Amino acid sequence: MTIIDGKATAAAIKAEIKAEVESIVAQGGKRPHLAAVLVGHDGGSETYVKNKVLACEECGFTSTLLRYEDDITEEQLLHTVDKLNRDEDIDGFIVQLPLPKHIREQKVIEAIDYRKDVDGFHPVNVGRMAIGLPCFISATPLGILTLLRRYNVETSGKKVAVLGRSNIVGKPMASLMMQKQYGDATVTVLHSHSQNLKEECAQADIVIAAIGQPAFVTADMVKEGATVIDVGTTRVPDTTRKSGFRLQGDVDFEAVSPKCAAITPVPGGVGPMTICMLMLNTLAAGKKEYYK
């Protein structure tokens, strides 16, 4: 059984990005510039954005963090987005989600120039991804694809079960896995209302769990020799930890891992790859790879 090490893979890719950036700069090119907009003081969002800024440093990017209190109006935030759209020095930017309830997230996402949408959430990028055109692919699905490739997990013609149908992971993951140029697989999407969910899951060669329920995937749902990708990160109480909690994936790792050919741990699996793929998208934005 192989542990798919997202942390080590992400570190290797960031080193590759840094080397490419230094080569671009040495030849007189522009250093990629990523901006992040953070609204309010959500603990998870603070951590994510801090890690993104650190990743920019590791990759040799310029980074800008714009912070606002959670009483910012939707109009003010849209004005910030417009300024970033027009700032020629900024290659890509993200607006960290979730946003306060009085701000319509979809309205903000659609206001972002899709050519700078390194999160890959804009409908133009989502649509281009769905039909196989060059675009910014959202970071978590791209990270999963990259792990499968780097660990030489065969996907072509295989049965893949995607648990979850969110816009951020489930839907794009299913779309990418069925496309010839990416997964070339036979894909089943399973969710809370799926019938025979366990049986369907147990037939899959690759299980991608993004359902948001701790330890949802049990040993009887996974066949011998399957590859399991665990996207879940839920804080569960743990009195043995100083923090009082631990991160639990959507997969019961202890019970499932002995049956697997390969599996991602939580933490240290998909998580580190997500920020790394944001860096890869930023590099592409800086090089104007997709949108000249």
C-alpha positions as CSV (number, residue, x, y, z in Angstrom):
1,M,0.0,0.0,0.0
2,T,1.4,3.4,-1.1
3,I,0.8,6.5,0.9
4,I,0.3,9.4,-1.6
5,D,2.3,12.2,0.0
6,G,0.8,15.5,-1.1
7,K,3.1,17.5,1.1
8,A,6.3,16.2,-0.5
9,T,4.7,16.4,-4.0
10,A,3.7,20.0,-3.4
11,A,7.2,20.9,-2.2
12,A,8.7,19.4,-5.3
13,I,6.3,21.3,-7.6
14,K,6.9,24.6,-5.8
15,A,10.6,24.2,-6.2
16,E,10.0,23.6,-10.0
17,I,7.9,26.8,-10.1
18,K,10.5,28.8,-8.3
19,A,13.2,27.7,-10.7
20,E,11.0,28.6,-13.7
21,V,10.2,32.0,-12.2
22,E,13.9,32.8,-11.6
23,S,14.6,31.8,-15.2
24,I,11.8,34.2,-16.4
25,V,13.1,37.1,-14.3
26,A,16.8,36.4,-15.4
27,Q,15.6,36.8,-19.0
28,G,14.0,40.1,-18.2
29,G,10.5,38.8,-17.7
30,K,8.0,39.8,-15.1
31,R,7.8,38.2,-11.7
32,P,4.2,36.7,-11.3
33,H,2.0,38.8,-8.9
34,L,-0.8,37.2,-6.9
35,A,-3.3,39.3,-4.8
36,A,-5.6,37.9,-2.2
37,V,-8.7,39.7,-0.7
38,L,-9.6,38.7,2.8
39,V,-12.9,39.9,4.4
40,G,-13.4,39.5,8.1
41,H,-11.6,37.3,10.6
42,D,-12.7,33.8,9.9
43,G,-10.1,31.5,11.5
44,G,-10.0,29.0,8.6
45,S,-9.8,31.8,6.0
46,E,-7.0,33.5,7.9
47,T,-4.9,30.3,7.9
48,Y,-5.6,29.6,4.3
49,V,-4.6,33.1,3.2
50,K,-1.5,33.1,5.4
51,N,-0.4,29.8,3.8
52,K,-1.0,31.2,0.3
53,V,1.2,34.2,1.0
54,L,3.9,31.9,2.3
55,A,3.6,29.7,-0.8
56,C,4.0,32.8,-3.0
57,E,7.4,33.5,-1.2
58,E,8.4,29.9,-1.8
59,C,7.6,30.2,-5.5
60,G,9.3,33.5,-5.9
61,F,6.1,35.4,-6.6
62,T,5.2,38.9,-5.6
63,S,2.1,38.9,-3.3
64,T,-0.4,41.5,-2.1
65,L,-2.9,40.9,0.7
66,L,-5.9,43.2,0.9
67,R,-7.8,43.0,4.2
68,Y,-11.3,44.3,5.0
69,E,-13.6,44.1,8.0
70,D,-16.7,42.0,7.6
71,D,-18.9,45.1,7.5
72,I,-17.6,46.0,4.0
73,T,-20.5,46.5,1.6
74,E,-21.0,44.4,-1.5
75,E,-20.5,47.6,-3.6
76,Q,-17.2,48.4,-1.9
77,L,-15.9,44.8,-2.4
78,L,-17.0,44.9,-6.1
79,H,-15.1,48.2,-6.5
80,T,-12.0,46.4,-5.1
81,V,-12.4,43.6,-7.6
82,D,-12.7,46.1,-10.4
83,K,-9.5,47.8,-9.4
84,L,-7.7,44.5,-9.3
85,N,-9.1,43.6,-12.7
86,R,-7.6,46.8,-14.1
87,D,-4.3,46.7,-12.3
88,E,-1.8,45.5,-15.0
89,D,0.8,44.5,-12.5
90,I,-1.5,41.9,-10.9
91,D,-1.5,38.7,-12.9
92,G,-4.1,36.8,-10.8
93,F,-6.1,37.3,-7.7
94,I,-8.5,35.5,-5.4
95,V,-11.3,36.6,-3.1
96,Q,-11.2,34.2,-0.1
97,L,-14.5,32.4,0.6
98,P,-16.7,32.3,2.5
99,L,-17.8,35.9,2.4
100,P,-20.2,37.5,5.0
101,K,-23.8,36.7,4.5
102,H,-24.8,40.1,3.2
103,I,-22.5,39.7,0.2
104,R,-23.5,37.6,-2.8
105,E,-20.6,35.3,-3.4
106,Q,-21.6,34.4,-7.0
107,K,-21.9,38.1,-7.9
108,V,-18.3,38.7,-6.7
109,I,-17.0,35.6,-8.5
110,E,-18.6,36.7,-11.8
111,A,-17.2,40.2,-11.4
112,I,-13.6,38.8,-11.4
113,D,-11.9,39.1,-14.8
114,Y,-11.8,35.4,-15.9
115,R,-8.2,36.0,-17.2
116,K,-7.1,36.7,-13.6
117,D,-9.4,34.1,-12.0
118,V,-6.7,31.8,-10.7
119,D,-9.2,30.0,-8.4
120,G,-11.0,28.8,-11.5
121,F,-14.4,29.6,-10.2
122,H,-15.6,32.0,-12.9
123,P,-18.3,30.6,-15.2
124,V,-16.1,31.2,-18.2
125,N,-13.3,29.0,-16.7
126,V,-15.8,26.4,-15.5
127,G,-17.4,26.2,-18.9
128,R,-14.1,26.0,-20.7
129,M,-12.9,23.3,-18.3
130,A,-16.1,21.3,-19.0
131,I,-15.5,21.2,-22.8
132,G,-11.8,20.7,-22.5
133,L,-10.5,24.1,-23.5
134,P,-7.4,25.7,-21.9
135,C,-8.4,27.5,-18.7
136,F,-7.7,27.9,-15.0
137,I,-8.8,24.6,-13.4
138,S,-9.9,25.0,-9.8
139,A,-7.1,24.0,-7.4
140,T,-8.4,21.0,-5.6
141,P,-9.4,18.9,-8.7
142,L,-6.2,19.9,-10.4
143,G,-4.2,18.9,-7.3
144,I,-5.9,15.5,-7.3
145,L,-5.2,15.0,-11.0
146,T,-1.6,15.9,-10.4
147,L,-1.2,13.4,-7.6
148,L,-2.7,10.6,-9.7
149,R,-0.3,11.4,-12.5
150,R,2.8,11.8,-10.3
151,Y,2.1,8.5,-8.6
152,N,1.4,6.8,-11.9
153,V,-2.1,5.8,-11.0
154,E,-3.7,4.5,-14.2
155,T,-7.1,6.2,-14.8
156,S,-7.8,5.5,-18.5
157,G,-10.8,3.1,-18.8
158,K,-11.0,2.7,-15.0
159,K,-14.1,3.1,-12.9
160,V,-14.1,6.2,-10.7
161,A,-16.5,7.0,-7.9
162,V,-16.7,10.7,-7.0
163,L,-18.5,11.2,-3.6
164,G,-19.9,14.7,-3.5
165,R,-21.3,17.1,-6.1
166,S,-20.0,20.5,-5.0
167,N,-19.1,23.2,-7.5
168,I,-15.6,23.4,-6.0
169,V,-14.7,19.7,-6.0
170,G,-17.3,17.1,-7.0
171,K,-18.6,18.5,-10.3
172,P,-15.3,19.6,-11.8
173,M,-13.6,16.4,-10.6
174,A,-16.2,14.2,-12.3
175,S,-15.9,16.3,-15.5
176,L,-12.1,16.1,-15.6
177,M,-12.0,12.4,-14.9
178,M,-14.3,11.6,-17.8
179,Q,-12.5,13.8,-20.3
180,K,-10.1,11.9,-22.6
181,Q,-7.2,14.3,-22.1
182,Y,-7.3,14.1,-18.3
183,G,-8.8,11.0,-16.7
184,D,-10.3,9.1,-19.6
185,A,-12.3,7.1,-17.0
186,T,-15.9,5.9,-16.5
187,V,-17.3,8.1,-13.8
188,T,-20.1,7.7,-11.3
189,V,-21.1,10.7,-9.1
190,L,-22.5,9.7,-5.7
191,H,-24.2,12.0,-3.2
192,S,-26.5,12.0,-0.1
193,H,-29.6,10.9,-2.2
194,S,-27.8,8.2,-4.2
195,Q,-29.3,4.8,-4.0
196,N,-26.9,1.8,-3.5
197,L,-24.2,4.2,-2.7
198,K,-22.0,1.6,-0.9
199,E,-22.4,-0.9,-3.7
200,E,-21.5,1.6,-6.4
201,C,-18.5,2.8,-4.4
202,A,-17.3,-0.8,-3.9
203,Q,-17.1,-1.3,-7.6
204,A,-14.7,1.6,-8.2
205,D,-11.0,1.4,-9.0
206,I,-10.6,4.9,-7.8
207,V,-12.7,6.6,-5.0
208,I,-12.5,10.3,-4.6
209,A,-14.3,11.3,-1.4
210,A,-15.4,14.9,-1.1
211,I,-18.7,14.5,0.8
212,G,-17.8,16.5,3.9
213,Q,-18.7,13.8,6.4
214,P,-15.9,12.5,8.7
215,A,-15.0,8.8,8.3
216,F,-17.9,8.3,5.9
217,V,-16.1,5.9,3.6
218,T,-15.7,2.6,5.5
219,A,-13.8,-0.6,4.6
220,D,-16.9,-2.3,3.1
221,M,-17.2,0.5,0.6
222,V,-13.8,0.0,-1.0
223,K,-12.6,-3.0,-3.0
224,E,-9.2,-4.6,-2.7
225,G,-6.5,-2.8,-4.6
226,A,-8.5,0.5,-5.1
227,T,-6.9,3.9,-5.0
228,V,-8.6,6.3,-2.5
229,I,-8.3,10.1,-2.6
230,D,-9.6,11.8,0.6
231,V,-10.6,15.4,0.1
232,G,-12.3,15.8,3.5
233,T,-11.0,18.0,6.3
234,T,-13.3,18.2,9.3
235,R,-12.2,19.2,12.8
236,V,-13.2,16.5,15.3
237,P,-12.7,16.7,19.1
238,D,-9.5,15.0,20.4
239,T,-8.6,15.4,24.0
240,T,-5.1,14.0,23.4
241,R,-4.2,16.9,21.2
242,K,-3.0,20.3,22.6
243,S,-5.4,22.0,20.2
244,G,-8.3,19.9,21.5
245,F,-9.1,18.7,17.9
246,R,-7.7,16.8,15.0
247,L,-8.4,16.8,11.3
248,Q,-10.5,13.9,10.1
249,G,-10.9,13.0,6.4
250,D,-14.0,11.6,4.7
251,V,-12.4,8.2,4.8
252,D,-11.9,5.9,7.8
253,F,-8.1,5.7,7.1
254,E,-7.2,3.0,9.7
255,A,-9.9,0.6,8.4
256,V,-9.7,1.4,4.7
257,S,-6.0,1.8,4.0
258,P,-5.0,-1.9,4.4
259,K,-7.3,-2.7,1.4
260,C,-5.8,0.1,-0.9
261,A,-3.2,0.1,-3.5
262,A,-2.7,3.8,-2.7
263,I,-4.4,6.3,-0.4
264,T,-4.0,10.0,0.6
265,P,-3.7,10.8,4.3
266,V,-5.4,13.6,6.1
267,P,-3.6,15.9,6.8
268,G,-0.8,15.8,4.2
269,G,-2.6,14.5,1.2
270,V,-4.8,16.7,-1.0
271,G,-4.6,19.8,1.2
272,P,-1.0,20.9,0.4
273,M,-1.7,20.3,-3.3
274,T,-4.6,22.8,-3.3
275,I,-2.4,25.8,-2.5
276,C,0.3,24.5,-4.7
277,M,-2.1,24.3,-7.7
278,L,-3.1,27.9,-7.0
279,M,0.6,28.8,-7.5
280,L,0.7,26.8,-10.7
281,N,-2.4,28.8,-12.0
282,T,-0.7,32.0,-11.0
283,L,2.4,31.1,-12.9
284,A,0.2,30.4,-16.0
285,A,-1.5,33.7,-15.5
286,G,1.9,35.5,-15.3
287,K,2.9,33.8,-18.6
288,K,-0.5,34.5,-20.2
289,E,-0.6,30.9,-21.1
290,Y,-4.4,30.6,-21.6
291,Y,-5.6,34.1,-22.3
292,K,-3.3,36.2,-24.5
